[in-house]
Amino acid sequence: MRTHFKLYLFVTALFIVACSSDQQTKINLTSIDARKNYPEKEIFLTDIADIEYLYLVSDDDDYLYSGTISYLTKNTVVVYSRILGDILFFSRDGKPKSRFNRKGQGPEEYINAFVFIYDEATDDVFVSRMRDIVVYSSTGVYKRKIPLPPGIMVDGRMVSFDEQSLFFYDLGIEAKRASVLYGETDFSEDNNVTPFYRISKTDGEILDYVEIPYVPLFLGIYVDNQRIPERHNRLVKCPEGVLLCSAETDTVFLYNYESLLTPVLYKTPSVNSTNPMKYLNNCLDRGQYQFIEVVTVRAGEEYPGVFPVTHYMRNKNTGEVCRPKFLLPDYQGKEFIINPNAGNIYDDGYFFELDLIELKQAYRENKLSGELKELVATLDEDEDNNVFMLVDFK
């Protein structure tokens, strides 16, 4: 296993410098300045990406679902139907392939399957049960259980790192920090890191242990003396490996396929110097572009249910940063948001789910055109699934 003490010292120094000055640190990293009023820019998705519409065929009622795409591979679309717990498999042209349901509380079952990964090469479906991982085939045959060390919990952002391994944030650290907060245990230096694990897909062997810095900051608000935290996303898959976010130190790191950890993006000013508090909530890196989210937390206000966010797009070739307003030529009047922390990410890009009822209304109002209009004309809003739009960035 590996720890990253040099990186920890580097970022701690970066944090101290950022806290002591409003000036940008003189480090050659990409940066986002939350004080700047970056221009809003209308962008047609067709100008920055290749667009594909996908309809998951539901001629058989067994393949109607309540949910959305949970996983995309080169040849397969996988959906988790939340109400009944079905996991449904479709080809990339939308035709049903297989389905299974192992919902339950037995040793070979899952209570829910909100977090899972499909490895097409081995036909392995990895379903997280937080404290362990169960593996099935795409027809529901139980294969094995992958145990996790005591105290480790799989976060909702588990990813397939490569052919041999899974990568995830250890959510168990949050329980340890909470116990310190409420006086149940004493403070430990182990609570001052953000831990990630890379484990074998075969037996759960720990292949690497990665720490990024953590500074004790509460990224949330208090309501009636109760802490309301904002869940920030620590982990996003990218073409070079995974992007790991330390919101408390305003920094995103790249952990690459050579197991090297490097800071690649930071935000100014520092999170603890802003009022209201603004923190970096990771980014999506695809094609020529980075899509970055900054969350605003206003202390003393009534809890808004969802904290306000600002989305930025950065062109990696030119360095241009804007606040994008994404539009689609085929869908008049519809605005899209690319959220790096949604579950809409796949290896090549990002997908949107287009509500069929809204699409049919837009069709009647003559707001659709092109391929989307032709597809919607063939669908029945009472009997068919929603339409997905796959966005592969150039």
N, C-alpha and C positions, 0 to 999 in steps of 0.2 A: 504494500500500500504506500501511497505517497501523500505527504502534506506539503503545503506551499508557504513556508515561513517567509521567504524573501519577498514574495508577492504581498503577503500580509503587511510587512514593514513598509513596502513601497506605497500601498494604498493608504495605510495609516498616515504616512507622511503627506500624501495628497490631501487627505481629509483635513489634517491640521492646517495646511496651507490655505485650503478653501475656507475654513472657519475663520481664519485670521484676516482675510482680505476678500473684497468683492471682485478683485481683478481675477481674470482667468489665469490659471496656472500655465506655466510655459512648458507644457508637456505636449508632445506631438500626438494628440488623440483627437478624434472627432468630438465635437461638443455641441450641446444645445443650450442656449441661454434663455431661461424661462422668463426673463425680464423683457426680452425683445418682442416687439409686435411684428412677427414674421407675416408676410403678405398672405392673404387668402387667395387661392388659385383654383379656378375650375379646370378639371382634368378629365378628359374622356378616358375611361378605362381601356378602350380599344387603342389608344395612343401609346400606352405603356405595357400592354399585355395582350396575349392571345386569349380570346374568350371562347368557351365551349359551354353549351347548354346541355344539361343532363336531366332526364326524366327517368325515375325508377319505376318500372312497369308494375302495375298492381292488378293485372287481370285476375290473378288468384288472390282472394281476400287474405290469405296467409301472409302476403307481402305488402299489405297496408300497414302502416305503422304510425305511432305517435312519438316522434323524436326527430333526430336529424342525423346527417352523416357523422359518424364517429371516427372513421379511418378510411383513407384512400391509399391504394397502392397503384402500381403501373397498370394492373389488369382488373382490380377488384375494388368495389365500393362496399363499405360495411356500415350498417346502421344499427344502433341500439334503440329498441322500442321501449320507452321508459315504463309504460303502464304495466305491461305483462312481463317485461324482462327478456324479450326475444332479441337475439342477435341475428341479423339478416345479411346475406351476402348477395351482391349483384355484380354482374360484369360491368366494365366501364361503358358499355353501350346501354346499360340500364336493365338488362334481362336478369331475372331471378336465378340464383345459382344454388343456394342452400340456406338453411336456417336452423337454429337450435335454441333451446331454453333450458338452462341449468339453474334457474333461480330457486333458492331455498336456503336452508341453514345447515345442510349436511356437509361432511368433510370434502366432498367433491363438487360443491355448489357455491354460488355467489348470492349475496343478498341483493346487490345491484352490480351493474357492469358499466358504471359511468366512466371508468378509466380502463381502457384496454388497448392492446396493440396487436395487429395482425402481421405476422411474418409470412409473406406469400411463398417464399422459397421453401420453407419447411412445413407450411400449413399449420403453424402454431398460433393460437389465439391466447395472448397473455392477459389475464383479468386480474386487476389489483383488488385484494381484500384488505388493503392498507398494511396489515401486519404480515401478510404473505401474498404470494402470487400463484394462481392456478392456471394451468395450461390445458387447452382443449384443441381438437381439430376443428375445421370449419363446419363439420357436421355434428359437433358436440361431443365427440368421443373424449373422455377424460384421459389426459396423458400423464401429468405429474403435478406435484406441488413444489414451488420454489420457496424454501423457508428464508426468513430474514433474521438477522441477529436481534436479540432482545432489545426493546426500546426503539427500534427503527420502524418508521411508518412511511409508506409510499405516498408522496404528494400526488395531487391530481394531474401533474404535468409529466408523468413518466413518458420517456421517449425510447424508441429503438435507436441506439447510438450507432451500431454497426451490425454486421452479420452475427457477431458473437455475444453482444452485450446490450443490456438495458441501462438507462441513466435516469436518476431521479433525485429530487430534493428530499432530505430526511425531515418529514413533518414532525417527527418526535421531538425535535429541538423546541418547537413551539410549546409543547406541554411542559418541558423542563423550565423554560423561561416563565411560563405562567405560575409554576409552583414556587419559583423564586419571588415573583411579584406578590403573591399572596402569603408569603412567609412560611410556606410548607417545607421548603428546603433552603439551604444556604447557597449563596452565589458561588458559581464555579467558572473558571476561565473557559471551560468547554462551552459555556453559553455565549461566549463572545466571538463565535464563528458561525458561518452559515454553511452547513455540511451537505455534500452531495456524494452519491455513491454510483459507481459503475459496476454492475454485477453480471455474471455469466447467465446467458439465457438457458443454459442447460441445467445447472444445479445451484445457482445463486452465489457462487464463489465471488468474493469481493475482489474485483480486478483493479480498482483504484478508489481512493478516498480523496475528495477534493474539498478544500476549505477556501471560502472567500470571506473577506472581513465583515464583521457585524458591529455596529455601534449602537448601544442601547438607546434607541429613539422610539417613541410610540407614534406610529403613523396612523393616527385615527383621532377621534374626538371623545369627549366625556359627555354623557347625557344622564342626568339624575345620578351622578357619581358612578355611573357604569361606563366601562371602557367599550367603545364601539370601534374595533379595528377595521382598517381597510385591507383586504387580502391583496397583497401585491404578488406579481408573478415572478418567480425566481428563474424560470427555465423556458427557453424557446429553442427549438431545433433550427439549425441553419445549415447551408451547404458545406461549411467547413468543419462542423461539429455541433456544439451547442453554445448558446449565449446565456450566461449566468448573470443575474442582476443583483447587485447590492444596493437596494434603494436607500439604505441608511448612509452610504458613502457616495451616492450619486454616480455610481460607476457600473458599466456593463463589461463583462469579461468574455473572451472567447476561449473555450476549452476545445482544442482541435483533435484531429484523429491521431496526432503524434503524442497526445496526452500533455500538451503544453498549454499553460494558462496565461493569457495575455489580456491586459485592459485595452478596450477598443473604443469606448464611448463614455463620456461623462457629461453631467449637467451642471450648469452654474445658474445662480449662486447656490451655495450649499443648502441642503434641505433644512438644517436647523437654524438658518439665518433668515428664512423667509416667513413672512406673516401676511396672508395665510400661507401655511406650509405647502410647498410644491415638491413632489418627489418623482423621480424617474421610475417608470414602471415597465422596463425592458423595451425591446424593439423587435421588429420582424425584418430580416434581411433576405431579400429575394431579388434576383436579377441586378439591375443597376440601382436599386432603391433600398432605402431604409425607412421603415414606418415606426415612429417613436411615439410613446404615450407618456404624458406628464399628468399626474393626478394632483388636484387641489383639495386640501383639507382645511376647512375653516373652523377653528376652535371657537367654542361658545355659541355656535349656531345650532338650531334644531337639526337633528339628523335627517339628511335629505333622502335617505334610502340608497342612493347611488351618488358617490362623490363626483363632482365635476371633473371632466378630463379635457385635455387639449391634445389633438393629434397633429403630428408633424410628418412631413415627408422630406427626405434628403436624397438628392441625386448624388450618388457616390462618384460619378465621373466629373461633375462640375462643382460639387459642394453646395449647390443651391438648396436652401431650406424654405419650405412654405407650409401653410396650413391648407391641406388639400380639401377640395369639395369634388368628390368623384361622381361623374355622371356616365350615362350609357346612351349611345345614340338610338338603341332599339327600345328604350323605355323612357318616354318623355316625362319630365317632372319628378323623376325618382332620383334621390341622392343616396350615395353609398358611403359607408365608413369602414375603413380597414383598421381593425383593432388587433394589435399584436398579441393581445392577451385573451382573445376569444379562442374557442376550440375549432376554428375554421381554417386552421393551417395544415397544409400537407407539403410533401417534399418539394414540389415544383411551384407552389403558389398558395392561393387563398380561395376559399369558396364562399358564395353567398347562397342562402336559401330564400327563394322567392315564393311568397305565399300565393297559392293558386287562386284563392278567392279575390285577392287584390289584383292579381294578373288578369283574371276574367273581367273584372270591373274596368281595368285600364284598357283591355281589348275592346269592350263595348264603347268606351269613350275615345277610341281611335288614338290611344297614346302609345301603342306598340307598333313595331315595324320589323322588317327583316325576318331572320330565322326565329326569333323569339315569338313574333306574331304568328308565324306558321305553326309553331309547336303548340302554343296556347289554344289555337283554334281547334285542335284535335282533342283537347282534354275536357273532362267533366269535373267541375269543382266539388261535386258531391261524392264522386267515386274514385278520383285519382289522387296520387301523391303530389306534393309540391314539386316545383322545378328548382334545380340547382344550377348556379352559374359558376363554372370553374375559371379561375383567373391565373394564367401562367405568365409571370412577369418576364419582360424582355431584358 
